[in-house]
């Protein structure tokens, strides 16, 4: 059954998104990977094609509404039926006092982490309905429910994403669309490296995150993807609207 199912993964070129693409394609799914243009995305394209010639990638900057629109048009033309959507892409955004950070960077975080999710899903909606059963998974964070000093943009975007997921669960149910959110824990990704590089003046808790890394507390993306696999591909309509923690799966 998995061979005939098409899954879209955003933020696909590295980190957790790359590992999710890996486990999906290994299990026979057709994967569409979205990310900004990079050598990593080209590498993913080659890998996916070797595993499944139907799989592909699209270069798309989620901070740009025009790119989202044009990419979605190409995707729905090539893949008229979509069975799953994993909204994994996200940026930490400006780290610092909400009164001092640059407005354009704060807004970009909301765009990438939240507004792009709505835009892309809306544009793929017809293809999702055609599947008759479509599973949507949003990658959330503990920051969605607990504010962290200096992370106002990220926390706000993730909190909004949680409510968006619940809204999709409500409004998509009559068309066989379910939606769940999952907190993946602290994963060893480029985002974590960015967090550790921020000065203590801008982020007083930076020492805690350096400690996570030094103590080996960060989870490997591949391990997290394995834990998420069943939820992403098998969650039920009864699960729809719920928030999960990867450490409890």
C-alpha positions, 0 to 999 in steps of 0.5 A: 500500500505504501508504494502508492502513497505520496508524502510531502515533507518540508524542511527536507534537505537536512536534520529531522526532515532529511531523516523523515524522508529517509524512513518514508522512502525506505518503507516504500512511500513516494516522497516530495521533499521541499527546502531552499535550494542547496547542495543538500537538497540536490543530494536528497533528490539523487537519493530519493530518485535511486530509492523510488523514481517517482520521488522528487524534490522542489526548491522552495523558500517558505519565506516567499509567498510567490515561491510557495504558490508556484511550487504548489502549482507544480506539485499538484500538477505532478502529484494530483493525489497527496496522502500525507503532509509533514510540516517540519520546516522551521527557523528559530528566528531572532533571539533577543529581547522582543523589544530590540529584535529586528521587526523583519526577522521577527515577521519572517519567523511567523511567515516560515513557521506558521503562515507558510503552513497555512498557504501551502496546505490550502494550495494542496487541499484539493490533492489532499481531498482526492486521497480520501484519507490524508494525514498531516503532521506538524512538528511542534516544540515545547516552546509552543506551551512554555515561553522562553525569554528571548524566543518570542517569535519562535514561541509565538509561531509554534503556539499558533501552529498548535492551534492551526493543527487543531483547526485543521483537524476540525475542518478537515475531518469531513474530507478524511483529513486528520492532523496531529502535532508532535514535540520532537524533543531536543534534536541535534540539528543546525537549529541547536547549533545556532541557539548555542552560538547566541550570546548570553546577553541576547539569550540568558539561558544559552548555557543550558543549551550548551550543556545539553550538547556537551552532555550528549542529551541531544537526540539523533534525527534518525532516531527521532524519525524512527519514533515518529514513523508510525504516528506520521503514517498510521495515526487515526481519525481519533488521534486527530487534533491531539498533541504528542511528545516523541518521548512518549511514542 
